[in-house]
Amino acid sequence: MASTTATPMEDAIRSKVTEALKPTVLEIRNNSHLHSHHKAMQGVTSKETHFALNIVSPEFASKMQPARHRMVYALLKEELEREGGIHALELRTKTPEEEEKLQAKATSG
């Protein structure tokens, strides 16, 4: 079924991450326009190929960064493998406690 939204890939990311990770923070930045001139992107019609995600989730507790990233990649496997799908993901994955510490440090320093 064809998507009727202008941002089907971003919508899929938001839906899957929200459902599985129940994030307290989810920021999705589409950086595709910064990479449209790259050789690998020539002929690609999708405007949703490069994303930066900031995810704060309690599901990341007791997991190291590589395991957190694998969780996100597993969630988005279909979008990553699809022709014209996600070409690159920049991930920032934190627990709510880690994010709190960063915010406290930023405001006190």
Number of C-alpha atoms within 10 A of each C-alpha: 3 5 9 7 9 10 13 13 21 17 14 13 18 15 11 14 19 16 11 13 18 15 20 12 17 17 12 17 14 17 17 19 11 9 15 18 10 8 8 10 16 10 9 13 10 15 19 21 24 19 20 16 19 17 26 22 24 16 16 20 13 10 12 11 14 9 12 21 18 11 17 20 15 12 17 17 12 12 18 17 11 10 11 16 17 22 17 15 18 14 17 14 22 24 19 19 13 15 16 12 10 13 11 11 10 9 7 7 5
